Amino acid sequence: MPGNSRALLSHSVCGLAWSRWSKMSSSGWILAVCLVVLEGNKKNCYLPPTAVNTTLRLRDLRASMIPLNISAYIIPATDAHLSEYIAPRDARLAWMSGFTGSAGTAVITQNKAVLWTDSRYWIQAERQMDCNWELQRDASIRSITNWLILEIPEGDQVGFDPFLFSVDIFDVYSTNLAPAGRILKSIPDNLVDKIWTGRPPLPPDNPIRLPDNVIERTWQMKVDQIRAQISDNPYKPTAVLLSALDETAWLFNLRGNDIPFNPFFYSYTLLSMDEIWLFVHIERITEELKVYLNTSCYHSYCVQLLEYSSVRTYLQSYLQRPNVRVWVGTEYTNQALYELITPEDKRLTSTYSPVLTTKAVKDATEQRILKEAHVRDAVAVMQLLMWLEKKVPEGTENELTAAHFVDQCRSEQKNSRGPSFETISASGPNAALAHYSPSNETARKLSVDEMYLVDSGGQYLDGTTDITRTVHWGKPTDFQKEAYTRVLMGNIEISRTIFPAGTRGVNMEMLGRRALWEVGLNYGHGTGHGVGNYFGVHEWPVGFQSNNIPFQEGMFTSIEPGYYKENDFGIRIEDIAVTVPATTKYGNNYLTFETVSLVPYDRKLINTSLLSPEQLHWLNKYYETIRSMVGPELERQALKEEYDWMMKHTAPFLTAGASAVISSVTLLVTVLPSVLLYNLL
């Protein structure tokens, strides 16, 4: 990468360009350019309307680094609970750099500012960052530490906020930097927070308890489950420390509103065999919740409320007791707490806490209500797709209006609590960005000549949903149809596979890619993630990655292969599925997936000549399930037009032919007058 001279020059030249660009009309923004000169070479640095001027912010941060004697400062895109989705007040990376993607790490020295992120966000980062920043197209810690070793002298210190590093992440940084003589310096008082003027305050909403009709286990029963695992552990821990926000929310059957799209509240829990300490903002705990949590007593089922900010102090106090050992999950415990648990014999580690592994298997009530939520969610998605079929040919809708429409449809469904993430509504080349979300500046008009991808989800009191459909309203190319069909084949192959209980998702993941690999295509994101019950839309530790836990009955995961042709189109087909027992000829204890997302795929994009008979059979059975599950709900809501749309788009496929063929009998039925069709079916 370029040396220091370029970085220093870019600060002055781009600062001048910004002052002029910021006064331009909106029509002139896109043309704003700053010219950066490096060693006789010229590079154009474009400033799109979404870029943020970071010159003053970088100046202030660099000034704060000097008295601490650090040569570099690391800023991850997370919070003190290692959350994927974070509150606005924790969006330090976004405030410093302008980059708003959910994954990335920045490193700032006295003369450079660099962002590392993965392939999902490269184009987004280029659009959002100004000329002060350089982009490294790599998300690995090894890339970051190699860069640090080259940029700062041996013996220099690298500052970091230990609250924003998990135990595992810290270990990787330390392992890479220590042999090279670069020293990690823990700075618990975040440097970005000190210079962040106008930092958003703590959200005002109080935590709430879940109603009894959506829970099977009381919080006392869950405490018993976790205490049993503490007691049975051969390494004899005396307490478990819960740091991830969903751990405490799950344990006490509580939900909050501190994190956008995620019903969590800031909290930690320390649970021993005879005491429970809950670290929260106490002023937000209502009298009703205090009664619910038994906060006025001191036996083993009484919750002692302590201030959120006192967690380090109280953990140190607990560790002063004789013969204690604290169990932590290293994936979600921050280094700020972990570094207090000394000496080593006072700590017990596992990748995930017993709460996360227990929560991963849904009980009977959780499974039932999560399926019910997906039925209602399917209604909302069908309403969107039917509406778009009618409106797009008129040329009146764009990516943003489509996103707003599906959010509105979901809001009208029973138990709706809002979207589960920002809707990815992407047309044409925007769909090639796996995590693109539209804005007023970027939203494209929807056209019958382009493919359209919509990845959206809802939060309901009884479940969390996440579904992606890709459609084309005109005439797709042969390549688009082949790519779509091969993505669908990957989805089906995972969904229909039978595997022994205890199989890891990473060992099945290639089934989602095989049809694409056969023709030299691939995708750059994961194939699936867990999903919760009115929880996070990405719920660990379930999924298809190497650090996910083995599949057991009752786990919910997404299945979402894709394909993205840069600057042209994107395809993703995502469904949520639950692991259920499979019947085999000889063996027992085998599982398969039952798909609970219930929205048909785009027939126009399916080339059935590529599908095997087994894949076609699975597809037809899936469409039968959609009819049997969603049909009655559409009738109950008196959505006759949507019912007709669903019946048309779930007509069975023949087992031969080069397109999505419908049998003559089915075709006859689908073209009957709608009133007659409704009565017959």
C-alpha positions as CSV (number, residue, x, y, z in Angstrom):
1,M,0.0,0.0,0.0
2,P,1.1,3.7,-0.5
3,G,3.4,5.2,2.1
4,N,3.0,8.1,4.5
5,S,3.3,10.9,1.9
6,R,0.1,10.0,0.3
7,A,-1.9,9.8,3.5
8,L,-0.6,13.3,4.6
9,L,-1.3,14.8,1.2
10,S,-4.8,13.3,1.0
11,H,-5.7,15.0,4.3
12,S,-5.1,18.4,2.9
13,V,-6.2,17.9,-0.6
14,C,-9.4,16.0,0.3
15,G,-10.2,18.5,3.1
16,L,-10.2,21.3,0.5
17,A,-12.3,19.2,-1.9
18,W,-14.8,18.4,0.9
19,S,-15.3,22.0,1.8
20,R,-16.2,22.8,-1.8
21,W,-18.2,19.6,-2.3
22,S,-20.3,20.0,0.8
23,K,-21.7,23.3,-0.6
24,M,-22.7,21.8,-3.9
25,S,-26.2,21.0,-4.9
26,S,-27.2,17.4,-4.8
27,S,-26.9,17.1,-8.5
28,G,-23.2,18.1,-8.3
29,W,-22.2,15.8,-5.5
30,I,-21.6,12.8,-7.6
31,L,-19.1,14.8,-9.8
32,A,-17.0,15.9,-6.8
33,V,-13.5,14.6,-7.1
34,C,-10.3,15.1,-5.1
35,L,-7.0,14.4,-6.7
36,V,-4.4,12.6,-4.7
37,V,-0.8,12.6,-5.9
38,L,1.6,9.9,-4.8
39,E,5.2,9.6,-6.0
40,G,4.4,11.1,-9.3
41,N,1.3,8.9,-9.9
42,K,-2.3,10.2,-9.9
43,K,-5.3,8.6,-8.4
44,N,-8.9,9.8,-8.6
45,C,-10.7,9.8,-5.3
46,Y,-14.4,10.1,-5.8
47,L,-16.6,11.5,-3.1
48,P,-20.2,10.2,-3.5
49,P,-23.0,11.9,-1.6
50,T,-22.9,9.2,1.1
51,A,-19.2,9.9,2.1
52,V,-18.4,11.4,5.5
53,N,-15.7,14.0,6.1
54,T,-13.6,12.4,8.8
55,T,-10.6,14.9,8.8
56,L,-11.4,16.5,12.2
57,R,-12.4,13.3,13.9
58,L,-9.1,11.7,12.9
59,R,-7.2,14.7,14.1
60,D,-8.8,14.6,17.5
61,L,-8.3,10.8,17.9
62,R,-4.6,11.1,16.9
63,A,-4.2,13.8,19.5
64,S,-5.6,11.6,22.2
65,M,-3.2,8.7,21.3
66,I,-0.1,10.8,21.9
67,P,-0.2,11.0,25.8
68,L,-1.0,7.3,25.9
69,N,2.2,6.5,24.0
70,I,0.4,4.3,21.4
71,S,1.4,4.2,17.7
72,A,-1.9,2.7,16.5
73,Y,-5.4,2.3,17.7
74,I,-7.8,-0.5,16.7
75,I,-11.6,0.1,16.3
76,P,-13.8,-2.9,15.8
77,A,-17.4,-2.7,14.6
78,T,-19.0,-4.2,17.8
79,D,-20.0,-3.4,21.3
80,A,-19.1,-4.6,24.8
81,H,-21.1,-7.7,24.3
82,L,-19.6,-8.6,20.9
83,S,-22.9,-8.0,19.2
84,E,-23.3,-8.2,15.5
85,Y,-26.0,-5.5,15.5
86,I,-25.2,-2.6,17.7
87,A,-26.9,0.5,19.1
88,P,-26.2,3.9,17.4
89,R,-24.2,4.9,20.5
90,D,-21.8,2.0,19.9
91,A,-21.3,2.6,16.2
92,R,-17.8,3.9,16.8
93,L,-16.4,2.5,13.6
94,A,-19.1,4.1,11.5
95,W,-18.7,7.5,13.2
96,M,-14.9,7.5,12.7
97,S,-14.9,6.3,9.1
98,G,-18.3,6.8,7.6
99,F,-18.5,3.0,6.8
100,T,-21.8,1.6,8.2
101,G,-21.4,-2.1,7.3
102,S,-21.9,-4.6,10.1
103,A,-18.4,-6.2,9.8
104,G,-15.1,-4.4,9.7
105,T,-12.1,-3.2,11.7
106,A,-10.3,0.1,11.5
107,V,-6.7,0.9,12.5
108,I,-5.5,4.4,12.9
109,T,-1.9,5.6,13.2
110,Q,-0.6,9.1,13.2
111,N,-0.5,9.2,9.4
112,K,-2.9,6.5,8.1
113,A,-6.5,5.3,8.6
114,V,-7.3,1.9,7.2
115,L,-10.4,-0.2,7.1
116,W,-10.5,-4.0,6.7
117,T,-13.7,-5.7,5.7
118,D,-14.9,-8.7,3.7
119,S,-16.2,-9.0,0.1
120,R,-19.8,-8.2,1.1
121,Y,-18.9,-4.6,1.9
122,W,-16.1,-3.6,-0.5
123,I,-18.2,-1.5,-2.8
124,Q,-20.2,0.0,0.1
125,A,-17.0,1.0,1.8
126,E,-15.7,2.7,-1.3
127,R,-19.0,4.6,-1.5
128,Q,-19.0,5.7,2.1
129,M,-15.4,6.6,3.1
130,D,-13.6,9.8,2.2
131,C,-10.1,10.2,0.9
132,N,-8.5,10.0,4.4
133,W,-9.2,6.3,4.4
134,E,-7.7,3.3,2.6
135,L,-9.6,0.0,2.1
136,Q,-8.0,-3.4,2.7
137,R,-10.0,-6.1,0.9
138,D,-9.4,-8.6,3.6
139,A,-11.2,-9.3,6.9
140,S,-8.6,-11.5,8.5
141,I,-6.8,-10.6,11.7
142,R,-3.6,-11.9,10.1
143,S,-3.9,-9.2,7.5
144,I,-4.4,-6.5,10.1
145,T,-1.5,-7.7,12.3
146,N,0.9,-8.1,9.3
147,W,0.0,-4.5,8.3
148,L,0.8,-3.3,11.9
149,I,4.1,-5.1,11.9
150,L,5.1,-3.3,8.7
151,E,3.8,0.1,9.8
152,I,5.0,0.6,13.4
153,P,8.4,-0.1,14.8
154,E,9.3,-3.0,17.1
155,G,8.6,-2.2,20.7
156,D,5.7,0.2,19.9
157,Q,2.3,-0.1,21.5
158,V,-1.0,-0.8,19.8
159,G,-4.0,0.5,21.8
160,F,-7.4,-1.2,22.0
161,D,-10.6,-1.1,24.0
162,P,-10.7,-4.5,25.8
163,F,-14.5,-4.3,26.0
164,L,-14.6,-4.6,22.2
165,F,-12.4,-7.6,21.9
166,S,-13.6,-11.2,22.7
167,V,-11.2,-13.5,24.5
168,D,-10.6,-15.4,21.3
169,I,-10.0,-12.3,19.2
170,F,-7.6,-10.9,21.6
171,D,-5.6,-14.2,21.7
172,V,-5.3,-14.1,17.9
173,Y,-4.0,-10.5,17.9
174,S,-1.6,-11.2,20.7
175,T,-0.3,-14.4,19.1
176,N,0.4,-12.6,15.9
177,L,1.9,-9.4,17.3
178,A,3.9,-10.5,20.4
179,P,6.6,-12.5,18.5
180,A,7.2,-9.5,16.4
181,G,7.7,-7.2,19.4
182,R,4.5,-5.2,19.0
183,I,2.7,-4.7,22.3
184,L,-1.0,-4.7,22.8
185,K,-2.1,-2.0,25.3
186,S,-5.5,-2.4,27.0
187,I,-7.3,1.0,27.3
188,P,-10.7,0.4,29.0
189,D,-11.8,4.1,28.5
190,N,-12.7,4.2,24.8
191,L,-10.8,6.9,22.9
192,V,-13.6,7.4,20.3
193,D,-16.2,8.0,23.1
194,K,-14.0,10.8,24.5
195,I,-14.1,12.8,21.2
196,W,-17.6,11.8,20.0
197,T,-19.6,15.0,20.3
198,G,-23.3,14.3,20.1
199,R,-23.0,10.6,20.9
200,P,-26.5,9.1,21.1
201,P,-27.8,8.5,24.6
202,L,-28.9,5.3,26.2
203,P,-32.4,4.3,24.7
204,P,-35.2,5.2,27.2
205,D,-37.2,1.9,26.9
206,N,-37.5,-0.4,29.9
207,P,-37.0,-4.2,29.6
208,I,-40.2,-6.2,29.5
209,R,-41.1,-9.8,30.3
210,L,-42.5,-12.3,27.8
211,P,-46.1,-13.3,28.2
212,D,-46.7,-16.8,29.6
213,N,-48.3,-18.0,26.4
214,V,-45.0,-17.8,24.4
215,I,-42.8,-19.6,27.0
216,E,-42.6,-23.2,28.1
217,R,-39.9,-22.8,30.7
218,T,-40.0,-20.2,33.5
219,W,-36.8,-18.3,34.2
220,Q,-36.4,-20.4,37.4
221,M,-36.5,-23.6,35.3
222,K,-33.8,-22.2,33.0
223,V,-31.7,-21.3,36.0
224,D,-32.0,-24.9,37.1
225,Q,-30.9,-26.1,33.7
226,I,-27.8,-24.0,33.7
227,R,-27.0,-24.8,37.4
228,A,-27.2,-28.5,36.5
229,Q,-24.6,-28.0,33.9
230,I,-22.4,-26.1,36.3
231,S,-22.7,-28.9,38.8
232,D,-22.1,-31.7,36.3
233,N,-19.0,-30.0,34.8
234,P,-16.0,-32.1,35.8
235,Y,-13.8,-29.0,36.1
236,K,-16.0,-27.7,39.0
237,P,-16.9,-24.1,38.2
238,T,-18.7,-22.2,40.9
239,A,-20.4,-19.7,38.6
240,V,-20.9,-18.8,34.9
241,L,-20.5,-15.3,33.5
242,L,-23.0,-14.3,30.8
243,S,-21.9,-11.5,28.5
244,A,-23.8,-11.8,25.3
245,L,-27.0,-9.8,25.4
246,D,-29.2,-12.7,24.2
247,E,-27.9,-14.9,27.1
248,T,-29.4,-12.8,29.8
249,A,-32.6,-12.1,27.8
250,W,-33.1,-15.8,27.3
251,L,-32.3,-16.8,30.9
252,F,-34.9,-14.4,32.4
253,N,-37.5,-14.5,29.5
254,L,-37.0,-10.7,29.1
255,R,-36.8,-8.5,26.1
256,G,-35.7,-4.9,25.5
257,N,-35.2,-2.3,22.9
258,D,-31.6,-1.1,23.2
259,I,-30.4,-2.6,19.9
260,P,-32.0,-1.8,16.5
261,F,-34.0,-4.8,15.1
262,N,-32.9,-6.9,18.1
263,P,-35.0,-7.1,21.3
264,F,-32.1,-6.9,23.8
265,F,-31.1,-4.7,26.7
266,Y,-27.7,-3.9,28.1
267,S,-26.9,-6.5,30.7
268,Y,-24.5,-9.0,32.2
269,T,-25.3,-11.9,34.5
270,L,-23.2,-13.8,37.0
271,L,-24.9,-17.0,38.1
272,S,-23.7,-19.3,40.8
273,M,-25.2,-22.3,42.5
274,D,-26.9,-20.2,45.1
275,E,-26.9,-16.6,43.9
276,I,-27.9,-14.6,40.9
277,W,-26.5,-11.2,40.0
278,L,-28.0,-9.2,37.2
279,F,-26.0,-6.1,36.0
280,V,-28.4,-3.6,34.3
281,H,-29.3,0.1,34.4
282,I,-31.4,-0.3,37.5
283,E,-33.5,2.8,37.0
284,R,-35.0,1.0,34.0
285,I,-36.3,-2.0,36.0
286,T,-39.9,-1.4,36.9
287,E,-41.5,-2.5,40.2
288,E,-43.4,-5.2,38.3
289,L,-40.1,-6.6,37.0
290,K,-38.6,-6.5,40.4
291,V,-41.4,-8.6,41.8
292,Y,-41.1,-11.0,38.8
293,L,-37.3,-11.4,39.4
294,N,-37.7,-11.8,43.2
295,T,-35.3,-8.9,43.9
296,S,-36.3,-8.3,47.5
297,C,-35.0,-11.6,48.9
298,Y,-31.7,-13.4,49.1
299,H,-32.2,-17.2,48.5
300,S,-31.0,-19.0,45.4
301,Y,-34.0,-17.9,43.2
302,C,-33.7,-14.2,44.0
303,V,-32.0,-11.9,41.5
304,Q,-29.7,-9.2,43.0
305,L,-29.8,-6.1,40.8
306,L,-26.4,-4.3,40.4
307,E,-25.5,-1.3,38.2
308,Y,-24.4,-2.2,34.7
309,S,-21.2,-0.2,35.0
310,S,-20.2,-2.1,38.2
311,V,-19.6,-5.5,36.5
312,R,-15.8,-5.3,36.6
313,T,-15.8,-4.2,40.2
314,Y,-18.2,-6.9,41.3
315,L,-16.5,-9.6,39.3
316,Q,-13.2,-8.7,41.1
317,S,-15.0,-8.9,44.4
318,Y,-16.4,-12.3,43.6
319,L,-13.0,-13.6,42.6
320,Q,-11.6,-12.6,46.1
321,R,-13.7,-15.4,47.6
322,P,-11.9,-18.7,48.3
323,N,-12.3,-21.7,45.9
324,V,-14.2,-19.9,43.2
325,R,-13.9,-20.6,39.5
326,V,-15.8,-18.7,36.8
327,W,-17.0,-20.4,33.6
328,V,-16.9,-18.2,30.5
329,G,-17.6,-18.7,26.9
330,T,-14.6,-17.2,25.0
331,E,-16.6,-16.3,21.9
332,Y,-18.7,-13.7,23.6
333,T,-16.9,-12.7,26.8
334,N,-14.9,-9.5,26.4
335,Q,-11.3,-9.2,27.2
336,A,-12.0,-6.4,29.8
337,L,-13.8,-9.0,32.0
338,Y,-11.7,-12.0,31.2
339,E,-8.4,-10.2,32.0
340,L,-9.7,-9.8,35.6
341,I,-10.2,-13.6,36.1
342,T,-6.8,-14.4,37.6
343,P,-5.0,-16.5,38.5
344,E,-5.6,-19.0,35.8
345,D,-7.1,-21.6,38.1
346,K,-10.0,-19.3,38.8
347,R,-11.2,-19.6,35.2
348,L,-12.9,-22.2,33.1
349,T,-13.3,-21.6,29.4
350,S,-15.4,-23.1,26.6
351,T,-16.1,-21.7,23.2
352,Y,-19.7,-21.0,24.0
353,S,-21.4,-20.7,27.4
354,P,-23.9,-23.3,28.5
355,V,-26.7,-20.8,28.0
356,L,-25.9,-20.4,24.3
357,T,-25.7,-24.1,23.6
358,T,-28.9,-24.8,25.6
359,K,-30.7,-21.9,23.9
360,A,-29.8,-23.3,20.5
361,V,-32.2,-26.2,20.9
362,K,-35.8,-24.9,20.9
363,D,-38.3,-26.5,23.2
364,A,-41.7,-27.8,21.9
365,T,-43.4,-24.4,22.5
366,E,-40.7,-22.4,20.9
367,Q,-40.7,-24.7,17.8
368,R,-44.5,-24.4,17.5
369,I,-44.8,-20.7,17.8
370,L,-41.8,-20.0,15.6
371,K,-43.5,-22.0,12.8
372,E,-46.7,-20.1,13.3
373,A,-44.8,-16.8,13.0
374,H,-43.4,-18.0,9.7
375,V,-46.9,-18.7,8.3
376,R,-48.0,-15.1,9.0
377,D,-44.7,-13.8,7.7
378,A,-45.3,-15.7,4.4
379,V,-48.5,-13.8,4.0
380,A,-46.6,-10.5,4.2
381,V,-44.0,-11.5,1.7
382,M,-46.6,-12.8,-0.7
383,Q,-48.4,-9.5,-0.5
384,L,-45.2,-7.8,-1.5
385,L,-44.5,-10.1,-4.4
386,M,-48.0,-9.8,-5.7
387,W,-48.0,-6.0,-5.4
388,L,-44.7,-5.8,-7.2
389,E,-45.9,-7.9,-10.1
390,K,-48.7,-5.4,-10.6
391,K,-46.8,-2.1,-9.9
392,V,-43.3,-2.7,-11.5
393,P,-44.6,-2.7,-15.1
394,E,-46.1,0.7,-14.4
395,G,-42.7,2.1,-13.6
396,T,-43.7,3.8,-10.3
397,E,-41.8,1.9,-7.6
398,N,-38.2,1.8,-6.5
399,E,-36.1,-0.3,-4.1
400,L,-37.0,1.9,-1.1
401,T,-40.8,1.9,-1.7
402,A,-40.6,-1.9,-2.0
403,A,-38.8,-2.1,1.3
404,H,-41.3,0.1,3.0
405,F,-44.2,-1.9,1.6
406,V,-43.0,-5.2,3.0
407,D,-42.4,-3.6,6.4
408,Q,-45.9,-2.2,6.3
409,C,-47.3,-5.7,5.4
410,R,-45.5,-7.3,8.3
411,S,-46.7,-4.6,10.7
412,E,-50.3,-5.6,10.0
413,Q,-49.7,-9.2,11.0
414,K,-50.5,-10.5,14.5
415,N,-47.8,-10.1,17.2
416,S,-45.6,-7.9,14.9
417,R,-42.8,-6.1,16.6
418,G,-41.1,-4.6,13.6
419,P,-38.4,-5.8,11.1
420,S,-35.7,-8.1,12.2
421,F,-33.1,-6.2,10.2
422,E,-32.9,-3.5,7.6
423,T,-34.5,-4.8,4.4
424,I,-32.2,-5.6,1.6
425,S,-34.2,-4.5,-1.4
426,A,-31.9,-4.5,-4.4
427,S,-32.4,-4.3,-8.2
428,G,-29.9,-5.0,-11.0
429,P,-26.3,-4.2,-10.0
430,N,-27.3,-3.2,-6.5
431,A,-28.3,-6.8,-5.9
432,A,-24.7,-7.8,-6.6
433,L,-23.9,-6.3,-3.2
434,A,-24.9,-9.0,-0.8
435,H,-25.8,-6.7,2.1
436,Y,-26.9,-3.6,0.2
437,S,-29.9,-1.6,1.7
438,P,-31.5,1.2,-0.3
439,S,-31.5,4.9,0.7
440,N,-33.0,8.0,-0.9
441,E,-29.7,8.6,-2.7
442,T,-29.1,5.0,-4.0
443,A,-32.6,3.5,-4.6
444,R,-33.0,2.3,-8.2
445,K,-36.3,2.3,-10.0
446,L,-37.6,-1.3,-10.3
447,S,-37.8,-2.5,-13.9
448,V,-39.1,-5.5,-15.7
449,D,-35.7,-5.7,-17.4
450,E,-33.7,-6.4,-14.2
451,M,-33.6,-9.0,-11.5
452,Y,-34.8,-8.0,-8.1
453,L,-33.6,-9.5,-4.7
454,V,-35.4,-8.9,-1.5
455,D,-34.0,-10.2,1.8
456,S,-36.2,-9.2,4.7
457,G,-37.5,-10.4,8.0
458,G,-39.8,-9.7,10.9
459,Q,-39.8,-9.7,14.7
460,Y,-42.9,-11.2,16.2
461,L,-43.7,-11.8,19.8
462,D,-43.6,-15.5,19.0
463,G,-40.7,-15.6,16.6
464,T,-38.1,-14.1,14.3
465,T,-38.1,-14.5,10.5
466,D,-35.6,-14.1,7.7
467,I,-36.3,-14.9,4.0
468,T,-34.9,-14.0,0.6
469,R,-36.5,-14.3,-2.8
470,T,-35.1,-13.2,-6.1
471,V,-37.5,-12.5,-9.0
472,H,-37.6,-11.2,-12.6
473,W,-40.7,-9.6,-14.1
474,G,-39.5,-9.6,-17.7
475,K,-37.5,-12.0,-19.8
476,P,-34.4,-13.3,-18.0
477,T,-31.4,-14.3,-19.9
478,D,-30.4,-18.0,-20.2
479,F,-27.4,-17.4,-17.9
480,Q,-29.6,-15.7,-15.2
481,K,-32.0,-18.7,-15.3
482,E,-29.1,-21.2,-15.1
483,A,-27.5,-19.3,-12.2
484,Y,-30.8,-19.0,-10.3
485,T,-31.7,-22.7,-10.9
486,R,-28.2,-23.8,-9.6
487,V,-28.7,-21.6,-6.5
488,L,-32.1,-23.3,-6.0
489,M,-30.5,-26.7,-6.4
490,G,-28.1,-25.9,-3.6
491,N,-30.9,-24.8,-1.3
492,I,-32.8,-28.0,-2.1
493,E,-29.8,-30.3,-1.7
494,I,-29.1,-29.1,1.9
495,S,-32.9,-29.0,2.7
496,R,-33.4,-32.6,1.6
497,T,-30.2,-34.2,3.0
498,I,-30.4,-36.8,5.7
499,F,-27.5,-36.8,8.2
500,P,-26.6,-38.3,11.6
501,A,-27.5,-36.2,14.6
502,G,-24.4,-34.4,15.8
503,T,-23.2,-33.6,12.2
504,R,-21.6,-30.2,11.9
505,G,-23.0,-27.8,9.4
506,V,-19.6,-27.1,7.9
507,N,-19.5,-30.8,6.7
508,M,-22.8,-30.2,4.7
509,E,-22.1,-26.7,3.5
510,M,-20.6,-27.7,0.2
511,L,-24.0,-29.2,-0.8
512,G,-25.2,-25.6,-1.2
513,R,-22.3,-24.8,-3.5
514,R,-21.9,-28.0,-5.6
515,A,-24.3,-27.1,-8.4
516,L,-22.6,-23.8,-8.7
517,W,-19.1,-25.2,-8.5
518,E,-19.8,-27.6,-11.4
519,V,-20.0,-24.6,-13.8
520,G,-17.3,-22.5,-12.1
521,L,-19.6,-20.2,-10.0
522,N,-19.6,-19.5,-6.3
523,Y,-20.6,-17.0,-3.6
524,G,-18.7,-15.1,-1.0
525,H,-20.8,-15.4,2.2
526,G,-21.9,-18.1,4.6
527,T,-24.6,-20.6,3.8
528,G,-26.7,-20.3,6.9
529,H,-27.1,-19.0,10.4
530,G,-29.3,-19.7,13.4
531,V,-32.5,-17.7,14.1
532,G,-34.3,-17.1,17.4
533,N,-37.7,-16.7,19.0
534,Y,-38.2,-13.0,19.1
535,F,-34.4,-12.7,19.3
536,G,-31.5,-12.1,17.0
537,V,-32.0,-12.8,13.3
538,H,-28.4,-14.2,13.3
539,E,-28.4,-16.4,16.4
540,W,-25.2,-18.2,17.2
541,P,-23.9,-20.9,17.6
542,V,-26.1,-22.7,15.0
543,G,-25.2,-22.7,11.3
544,F,-22.9,-24.0,8.6
545,Q,-19.6,-22.4,9.6
546,S,-16.6,-24.1,11.2
547,N,-17.2,-22.6,14.6
548,N,-20.9,-23.6,14.8
549,I,-22.0,-26.4,17.1
550,P,-23.2,-29.8,15.7
551,F,-26.8,-30.0,14.7
552,Q,-29.3,-31.6,17.1
553,E,-33.1,-32.0,16.8
554,G,-34.9,-28.7,17.3
555,M,-32.4,-26.3,15.9
556,F,-33.5,-23.6,13.4
557,T,-31.1,-22.4,10.7
558,S,-31.2,-20.4,7.5
559,I,-30.2,-22.1,4.2
560,E,-29.1,-19.4,1.8
561,P,-26.9,-20.1,-1.2
562,G,-26.5,-17.3,-3.7
563,Y,-24.6,-16.0,-6.8
564,Y,-23.5,-12.4,-7.5
565,K,-22.4,-11.0,-10.9
566,E,-20.7,-7.7,-10.1
567,N,-22.4,-4.7,-11.6
568,D,-25.1,-6.8,-13.1
569,F,-27.3,-8.8,-10.8
570,G,-27.5,-10.9,-7.6
571,I,-29.3,-14.0,-6.6
572,R,-30.0,-15.4,-3.2
573,I,-32.6,-17.9,-2.1
574,E,-33.0,-18.1,1.7
575,D,-35.3,-20.2,3.8
576,I,-35.4,-21.0,7.5
577,A,-35.5,-24.7,8.4
578,V,-35.7,-26.8,11.6
579,T,-33.9,-30.0,12.2
580,V,-36.4,-32.9,12.6
581,P,-36.0,-36.7,12.9
582,A,-35.6,-38.5,9.6
583,T,-36.9,-42.0,8.9
584,T,-34.2,-44.2,7.4
585,K,-34.2,-47.9,6.3
586,Y,-31.7,-49.1,8.8
587,G,-30.4,-46.4,11.2
588,N,-31.8,-44.4,14.0
589,N,-30.9,-41.0,15.3
590,Y,-30.8,-39.3,11.9
591,L,-32.0,-35.9,11.1
592,T,-33.2,-33.8,8.1
593,F,-34.5,-30.3,7.6
594,E,-38.1,-29.1,7.5
595,T,-38.4,-25.8,5.7
596,V,-40.6,-23.4,7.7
597,S,-40.3,-20.4,5.3
598,L,-43.3,-20.7,3.1
599,V,-43.1,-18.5,0.0
600,P,-42.9,-19.9,-3.6
601,Y,-39.8,-19.3,-5.8
602,D,-40.0,-17.5,-9.1
603,R,-41.1,-20.0,-11.7
604,K,-39.8,-17.8,-14.6
605,L,-36.3,-18.3,-13.4
606,I,-36.4,-22.1,-12.9
607,N,-35.0,-24.3,-15.6
608,T,-36.4,-27.6,-14.6
609,S,-34.2,-29.5,-17.1
610,L,-31.3,-28.9,-14.7
611,L,-33.2,-30.4,-11.7
612,S,-33.0,-34.1,-10.8
613,P,-36.2,-36.0,-10.2
614,E,-35.5,-36.0,-6.5
615,Q,-35.2,-32.2,-6.5
616,L,-38.4,-31.8,-8.5
617,H,-40.2,-34.1,-6.1
618,W,-38.9,-32.0,-3.1
619,L,-40.0,-28.8,-4.8
620,N,-43.5,-30.1,-5.4
621,K,-43.9,-31.4,-1.9
622,Y,-42.7,-28.0,-0.6
623,Y,-45.4,-26.3,-2.7
624,E,-48.0,-28.6,-1.3
625,T,-46.9,-27.6,2.2
626,I,-47.2,-23.9,1.3
627,R,-50.8,-24.5,0.1
628,S,-51.7,-26.5,3.2
629,M,-50.1,-24.1,5.7
630,V,-50.5,-20.6,4.3
631,G,-53.7,-21.2,2.4
632,P,-55.9,-21.4,5.5
633,E,-54.2,-18.3,6.9
634,L,-54.9,-16.3,3.7
635,E,-58.5,-17.4,3.9
636,R,-58.7,-16.5,7.6
637,Q,-57.4,-13.0,6.7
638,A,-59.9,-12.8,3.8
639,L,-57.0,-12.2,1.3
640,K,-58.6,-13.7,-1.7
641,E,-56.4,-12.1,-4.3
642,E,-53.3,-13.2,-2.4
643,Y,-54.8,-16.7,-2.1
644,D,-55.2,-16.9,-5.9
645,W,-51.7,-15.6,-6.4
646,M,-50.4,-18.3,-4.0
647,M,-52.3,-21.1,-5.8
648,K,-51.0,-20.0,-9.2
649,H,-47.3,-19.8,-8.1
650,T,-47.4,-23.2,-6.2
651,A,-48.8,-25.2,-9.2
652,P,-46.8,-28.5,-9.4
653,F,-43.9,-28.9,-11.8
654,L,-43.7,-31.7,-14.3
655,T,-40.6,-33.9,-14.1
656,A,-39.4,-33.1,-17.7
657,G,-39.0,-30.0,-19.9
658,A,-36.7,-27.1,-20.2
659,S,-38.7,-24.5,-18.2
660,A,-41.0,-24.4,-15.3
661,V,-43.8,-26.4,-16.9
662,I,-47.3,-26.7,-15.4
663,S,-49.4,-29.7,-16.1
664,S,-52.4,-29.1,-18.4
665,V,-54.9,-29.9,-15.6
666,T,-53.2,-27.5,-13.3
667,L,-53.1,-24.8,-16.0
668,L,-56.8,-25.3,-16.5
669,V,-57.5,-24.8,-12.9
670,T,-55.3,-21.7,-12.5
671,V,-57.1,-19.9,-15.3
672,L,-60.6,-20.7,-14.1
673,P,-62.5,-17.6,-13.0
674,S,-61.2,-16.5,-9.6
675,V,-64.5,-16.8,-7.8
676,L,-64.9,-20.4,-9.0
677,L,-61.3,-21.3,-8.2
678,Y,-61.7,-19.9,-4.7
679,N,-64.8,-22.0,-4.1
680,L,-63.4,-25.2,-5.6
681,L,-60.2,-25.0,-3.5
